[in-house]
Amino acid sequence: MLLAVSLVVFSACVQDDDFETPNTVNATVVDFPEEQKVSIGSVLGAYYQEGEPMTLEYNSDRYMEGYVVSSDEGGNFYKQLVLQDAPENPTAAIVVQIDINPVFTRFEFGRKVFIKLNGLSVAEDNGVVQLGRLDGDELNRIASSLVPEHVLRSEEIATIVPKEVSIGEFSNALESQYIRLTNMQFREDQVGMTFASESGDSFDGERVLENCLGSSVILSTSTFSDFKALTLPDNRGSVDGILTRDFFDDFYTIYLNTPEAINFDNPDPCPEPLISANFNDVTDNTNFDVDGWLNIAQAGSEFWTEQVYQGNGYAEFSAFGTNESSNIGWLISPPMDLDAEDGEVLSFQTEHAYPDAGHDALKVYISTDFDGTEANVGNATWEELDFTSSLEVDFEEWFTWADSGAIDLSSYSGTGYIAFVYTGSDNSNLNTTIHVDNVFVIVQ
């Protein structure tokens, strides 16, 4: 078994004088019968089942097939192939580390390739699963002399269709796939910056992309890339790139093959939101007291609180430690005019911890007859809204932010209020912790 891993995911120290890769004209073209093929999903499954780095061994030769979705032609990738299992609607993808440069002259974007698996090792580094060669207790790149044995081209060059996803759908299952994000723009304070040539950019330039629903993701560009000095585009539109993790495995990030993968063809910025609350100015471990919001304890003595973790503020409710049989807490948004525009959409993020099986701790409601006063919360009509919940008992899902998805409010009129309502009981062991953040109502 592999004890340690030292690969750097998506590092890009490009060397300009290493051209040992044959060109595409002279490369050998191959194919293999179906019984010799192993899917990328099977390789990933074997790794996840084992739970630790492993060397792949088969009774006879087995080949993993995939389509190249990375390109080092622009210098944003270095000595690696990113492969997914289909040119359109892929289900799995993986990184293959190879010690050749450049890579695109033989294994260009869309090329179908076969990876001979016997003798290769699979491991996770910086949160990304990848293939390489075991050397002692480290996973290294496949040596250039062994690349022709392990990495073989087919005749097929496919048209790669990016998978359209939302930021809220990011997960391990999407890692290393070629995706498309729509309705994106660079955050206002970053427009006019370069991709990766600012004074604070050491290895990667990290720029914030955001969508009109208030969700954001980091775009990472190597300081060795050919387009590092280009200015970030304004406007908004789509971004095509590979979903991966940052160097410290703290967050998801996007890598581009080329700046042309950004297609910002809409000159109109995202509309001003009717509600915009990221809670970044809250005070840690205090009762929630944000201007315009109501914080009401309907049952029990516990209120929603303000919390800050690693610089990010959010609202929290938990019945844990109250020693009360019933806790019901309301967090109600400021009013919004639902008649001013058409096509209103609500989005927010939740995360949880210490869940109790069967405890549906959080409900979200809308009211258009609430008068905005605490005394009349019970007299108003509140309609429950469906959303994608973060609430899973699985420990691995704790403290993981989940997007609610886009919740259509266009059928409502008048003055609207959104309410986040926690229901629990410490005495009955229904004391899940709930966090709420990034509440937006926008007009699409």
C-alpha positions in Angstrom: 0.0 0.0 0.0 1.1 3.6 -0.6 1.9 5.4 2.6 2.3 9.0 1.4 1.7 11.0 -1.7 3.7 14.0 -2.9 2.1 15.0 -6.2 0.9 18.6 -6.7 -2.4 18.8 -8.5 -2.4 21.0 -11.5 1.0 22.5 -10.9 2.3 24.4 -13.8 6.1 25.1 -13.8 6.3 24.9 -17.6 9.7 24.0 -19.1 10.1 25.4 -22.6 12.9 23.1 -23.7 11.5 19.6 -23.0 10.0 18.4 -26.3 10.6 14.7 -26.1 6.9 13.9 -27.0 6.4 12.6 -30.6 4.1 14.7 -32.7 0.5 13.6 -33.5 1.4 12.4 -37.0 3.9 9.8 -35.9 2.0 8.5 -32.8 0.8 4.9 -32.9 -3.0 4.4 -33.1 -4.6 1.5 -31.1 -7.8 0.0 -30.0 -8.8 -2.9 -27.7 -11.6 -5.4 -27.4 -14.3 -4.6 -24.9 -13.4 -7.4 -22.5 -10.0 -5.7 -21.9 -11.5 -2.3 -21.0 -12.0 -1.0 -17.5 -14.0 2.2 -16.9 -12.8 5.2 -15.1 -15.7 4.7 -12.7 -14.4 1.2 -11.8 -10.9 2.6 -11.0 -12.4 5.3 -8.8 -14.7 2.8 -7.1 -11.8 0.4 -6.4 -9.9 3.3 -4.8 -12.8 4.6 -2.7 -13.6 1.1 -1.5 -10.0 0.5 -0.5 -9.9 3.9 1.3 -6.2 4.4 0.8 -3.7 4.6 -2.1 -3.3 1.3 -4.0 -1.4 -0.3 -6.8 -3.7 -1.7 -9.6 -3.1 -5.4 -10.4 -5.1 -7.6 -12.9 -4.7 -11.2 -14.0 -4.1 -9.9 -17.6 -3.7 -6.6 -19.3 -6.6 -4.2 -18.7 -7.0 -0.8 -20.3 -8.9 2.2 -19.0 -10.4 4.3 -21.8 -11.1 8.0 -21.6 -11.3 11.3 -23.5 -8.7 14.1 -23.0 -10.3 17.2 -21.6 -7.2 19.1 -20.6 -4.6 20.9 -22.7 -1.2 22.3 -21.8 -1.0 24.3 -25.0 -1.8 27.5 -23.0 0.5 26.6 -20.2 -2.2 26.2 -17.5 -1.6 22.4 -17.1 1.7 20.7 -16.8 2.7 17.0 -17.4 -0.8 15.6 -16.9 -3.8 14.3 -18.7 -7.3 14.8 -17.4 -9.6 12.1 -18.8 -13.4 11.7 -18.6 -15.3 8.6 -19.6 -17.5 10.1 -22.3 -17.3 13.2 -24.6 -20.8 14.2 -23.5 -22.6 13.7 -20.2 -19.6 11.9 -18.5 -20.1 10.1 -15.2 -16.4 10.0 -14.0 -13.1 11.5 -14.6 -9.5 11.1 -13.4 -6.1 12.8 -13.6 -3.1 10.9 -15.1 0.3 12.2 -14.3 2.9 11.7 -17.1 6.5 12.9 -17.3 6.3 14.4 -20.8 6.1 18.0 -22.0 4.3 19.2 -24.0 1.4 16.8 -23.8 -1.1 18.3 -26.3 1.0 17.5 -29.4 0.2 13.8 -28.9 -2.8 13.8 -26.6 -4.8 16.7 -27.8 -8.2 17.9 -26.5 -10.9 15.4 -27.4 -8.5 12.5 -28.2 -9.7 9.1 -27.0 -6.9 7.3 -25.2 -6.3 4.0 -23.5 -4.4 3.7 -20.2 -2.7 0.3 -19.5 -3.5 -0.1 -15.8 -1.2 -3.0 -14.7 1.6 -1.5 -12.5 0.0 1.9 -12.1 -1.1 3.2 -8.7 -4.1 5.3 -7.8 -4.1 7.8 -5.0 -5.7 11.1 -3.9 -3.7 14.2 -3.6 -5.1 17.7 -2.8 -8.5 16.1 -2.9 -8.2 14.8 -6.5 -7.9 11.1 -7.5 -5.1 10.4 -10.0 -3.0 7.7 -11.6 0.8 7.4 -11.5 3.7 5.1 -10.7 4.6 4.0 -7.2 8.2 4.8 -6.2 8.8 3.8 -2.6 6.1 5.5 -0.6 5.4 8.2 -3.2 3.2 8.4 -6.3 5.1 9.9 -9.2 4.5 10.7 -12.8 4.7 7.9 -15.3 8.3 8.1 -16.7 8.6 9.4 -20.2 10.2 6.0 -21.3 7.1 4.2 -20.0 4.5 6.6 -21.4 4.3 4.7 -24.8 3.6 1.5 -22.9 0.9 2.9 -20.6 -0.8 5.7 -22.6 -2.0 4.9 -26.1 -4.0 6.8 -28.6 -7.0 5.7 -30.5 -8.1 7.1 -33.9 -11.0 9.0 -32.4 -11.0 12.7 -31.7 -14.3 13.5 -30.2 -16.2 16.8 -29.8 -16.2 17.4 -26.1 -19.5 18.9 -24.8 -19.1 20.6 -21.4 -21.5 19.3 -18.8 -23.7 22.2 -17.7 -23.9 22.3 -13.9 -24.5 24.8 -11.1 -22.1 25.6 -8.3 -24.4 24.0 -5.8 -24.0 20.7 -7.6 -20.2 20.5 -7.0 -19.2 17.2 -5.5 -16.6 14.5 -5.6 -18.6 12.9 -8.4 -17.9 15.9 -10.7 -14.2 16.3 -9.9 -12.0 16.5 -13.0 -14.9 16.7 -15.4 -15.2 19.3 -18.1 -18.0 21.5 -17.0 -19.9 24.7 -18.0 -21.1 27.3 -15.6 -23.7 29.8 -17.0 -24.8 33.3 -16.0 -21.4 34.0 -14.5 -19.4 37.2 -14.0 -16.2 38.2 -12.2 -16.8 39.9 -8.9 -17.0 43.7 -9.3 -13.7 44.3 -7.3 -11.8 42.0 -9.7 -12.9 43.4 -13.0 -9.8 44.9 -14.7 -7.3 42.6 -13.0 -5.2 40.1 -14.9 -5.7 36.3 -14.8 -2.5 35.7 -12.8 -0.1 38.7 -13.0 -0.9 40.7 -9.9 1.7 41.4 -7.3 0.2 38.8 -4.9 0.1 36.0 -7.4 2.8 33.5 -6.6 1.9 30.1 -8.1 -1.8 30.7 -9.2 -3.9 33.7 -9.7 -7.2 33.1 -7.9 -10.2 35.2 -9.1 -13.8 35.1 -7.9 -16.5 34.2 -10.3 -20.1 34.7 -9.2 -23.5 34.0 -10.6 -26.7 36.0 -10.3 -27.9 33.8 -7.5 -25.1 34.9 -5.2 -23.0 31.7 -5.4 -19.3 32.0 -6.2 -16.3 29.8 -7.2 -12.6 30.5 -7.6 -11.0 30.5 -11.1 -7.4 29.4 -10.8 -4.8 30.3 -13.4 -1.1 29.3 -13.3 1.4 32.1 -13.2 3.3 30.1 -15.9 0.3 30.2 -18.3 0.6 32.0 -21.6 -2.5 34.1 -20.8 -1.6 35.1 -17.2 -1.2 38.8 -18.2 -4.5 39.1 -20.1 -7.2 41.2 -18.4 -10.2 39.5 -17.0 -13.3 40.0 -19.3 -16.2 42.1 -18.1 -19.9 41.3 -18.9 -21.3 37.9 -18.0 -21.9 34.6 -19.7 -20.5 31.0 -19.6 -17.3 29.5 -18.4 -16.0 26.1 -19.6 -13.3 24.4 -17.5 -12.2 21.5 -15.4 -13.5 21.2 -11.8 -10.8 20.4 -9.3 -9.7 21.3 -5.8 -7.2 24.0 -4.6 -3.7 23.1 -3.4 -4.8 22.7 0.2 -8.0 20.9 -0.7 -10.1 23.6 1.0 -12.5 24.5 -1.9 -13.5 23.7 -5.4 -11.8 25.7 -8.2 -12.0 25.9 -12.0 -9.0 25.6 -14.4 -9.2 26.7 -18.0 -7.5 25.3 -21.0 -7.6 28.6 -22.8 -9.1 32.1 -22.0 -11.4 31.5 -25.0 -13.3 29.1 -22.7 -14.9 32.2 -21.2 -17.8 33.5 -23.3 -19.1 36.6 -21.6 -21.6 37.8 -24.4 -24.2 39.5 -22.1 -23.3 43.1 -21.5 -25.9 43.5 -18.8 -24.7 42.9 -15.2 -26.7 40.7 -12.9 -29.8 42.6 -11.7 -29.8 44.2 -8.3 -31.1 41.6 -5.8 -34.3 42.2 -3.9 -32.6 40.6 -0.9 -28.9 40.3 -0.6 -27.5 38.8 2.7 -24.1 37.2 3.0 -23.8 38.0 6.8 -20.1 38.9 6.5 -20.4 41.7 9.0 -21.9 39.7 11.8 -20.2 39.3 15.2 -19.2 35.8 16.3 -21.3 34.0 18.9 -23.9 36.7 19.5 -27.7 36.7 19.0 -28.5 37.4 15.4 -29.1 41.2 15.0 -28.8 42.2 11.3 -30.6 45.3 10.2 -34.0 44.6 8.7 -34.2 40.9 9.9 -36.4 39.6 12.7 -35.1 37.0 15.1 -38.0 35.5 17.1 -38.0 32.7 19.7 -41.5 31.2 19.4 -40.8 28.3 21.8 -38.0 28.0 24.2 -35.4 30.6 25.1 -32.9 30.0 22.2 -32.5 32.5 19.4 -30.7 32.4 16.0 -27.1 33.4 16.6 -24.4 35.1 14.5 -21.3 32.9 13.9 -18.0 33.5 12.1 -15.7 30.7 10.9 -12.6 31.3 8.9 -13.8 34.8 8.1 -17.2 33.7 6.8 -20.3 34.9 8.7 -23.6 33.0 8.9 -26.7 32.4 11.0 -26.9 29.4 13.3 -29.6 27.6 15.3 -29.3 24.6 17.5 -31.4 23.2 20.3 -28.4 21.5 21.8 -27.7 22.5 25.4 -31.0 24.4 25.9 -32.4 21.6 28.2 -35.8 22.6 26.8 -38.5 20.3 25.4 -39.3 22.6 22.5 -37.3 25.1 20.5 -38.8 27.0 17.6 -36.8 29.9 16.1 -37.8 32.2 13.3 -35.4 34.2 11.2 -37.4 36.5 8.9 -36.0 38.5 6.0 -36.6 42.2 5.3 -39.6 42.9 3.0 -39.3 42.8 -0.7 -41.5 44.2 -3.5 -42.7 41.3 -5.6 -44.6 43.6 -8.0 -41.6 45.6 -9.2 -40.2 43.0 -11.6 -41.1 39.6 -13.0 -39.2 36.3 -12.5 -38.1 36.5 -8.9 -35.9 33.6 -7.7 -34.8 32.8 -4.1 -31.5 31.0 -3.3 -29.5 30.4 -0.1 -27.1 28.0 1.3 -27.3 25.7 4.3 -25.0 23.4 6.2 -25.5 21.2 9.3 -23.8 19.2 12.0 -24.8 16.6 14.6 -27.9 15.5 12.8 -30.6 13.3 14.4 -32.3 10.7 12.3 -35.8 11.8 11.4 -35.2 15.4 12.6 -36.2 17.8 9.8 -34.9 20.8 11.6 -35.3 23.6 9.0 -38.3 24.8 7.1 -38.4 27.8 4.7 -41.6 29.8 4.2 -42.8 32.8 2.3 -45.6 35.2 3.3 -47.3 38.0 1.4 -49.7 39.1 4.2 -47.2 39.4 7.1 -47.1 43.0 8.4 -43.5 42.8 9.5 -44.1 42.8 13.3 -43.2 40.1 15.7 -46.6 40.2 17.3 -48.3 39.2 14.1 -46.1 36.3 12.9 -48.7 33.8 14.0 -51.5 35.7 12.3 -49.8 35.7 8.8 -50.2 33.0 6.1 -46.9 31.2 5.6 -46.4 28.9 2.6 -43.6 26.3 2.7 -41.0 26.4 0.0 -39.2 23.4 -1.4 -35.4 23.5 -1.4 -32.4 21.3 -1.7 -31.4 20.5 1.9 -28.0 19.9 3.3 -29.5 17.7 6.0 -27.8 14.2 5.8 -27.0 11.9 8.7 -23.8 10.9 6.9 -20.8 12.3 8.8 -19.0 13.2 5.6 -21.7 15.7 4.8 -21.4 17.6 8.0 -20.2 21.2 7.7 -20.6 21.2 3.9 -22.5 24.0 2.4 -25.3 23.1 0.0 -27.1 25.3 -2.4 -30.8 25.5 -2.1 -31.2 25.6 -5.9 -33.2 28.3 -7.6 -36.6 28.6 -5.9 -39.2 30.3 -8.2 -41.1 33.1 -6.5 -42.6 34.6 -9.7 -46.2 33.5 -8.8 -46.3 35.7 -5.7 -47.2 39.3 -5.6 -47.3 42.2 -3.1 -44.8 42.5 -0.3 -43.0 39.3 0.5 -41.0 38.0 3.5 -38.9 34.8 3.7 -38.7 32.9 7.0 -36.2 30.3 8.1 -37.8 28.3 10.9 -35.9 25.9 13.1 -37.9 23.3 15.1 -36.2 21.0 17.7 -36.0 19.7 21.2 -33.0 19.2 23.4 -34.8 16.9 25.8 -35.9 14.7 22.9 -32.5 14.6 21.3 -33.7 16.6 18.3 -30.9 19.2 18.4 -29.3 19.3 15.0 -27.2 22.3 14.3 -28.3 24.4 11.2 -26.4 27.1 9.4 -27.9 29.6 6.9 -25.9 31.9 4.6 -25.9 33.8 1.3 -29.6 34.5 1.1 -30.5 36.2 -2.3 -33.7 37.0 -4.1 -32.9 38.2 -7.6 -34.8 38.8 -10.8 -33.8 36.6 -13.7 
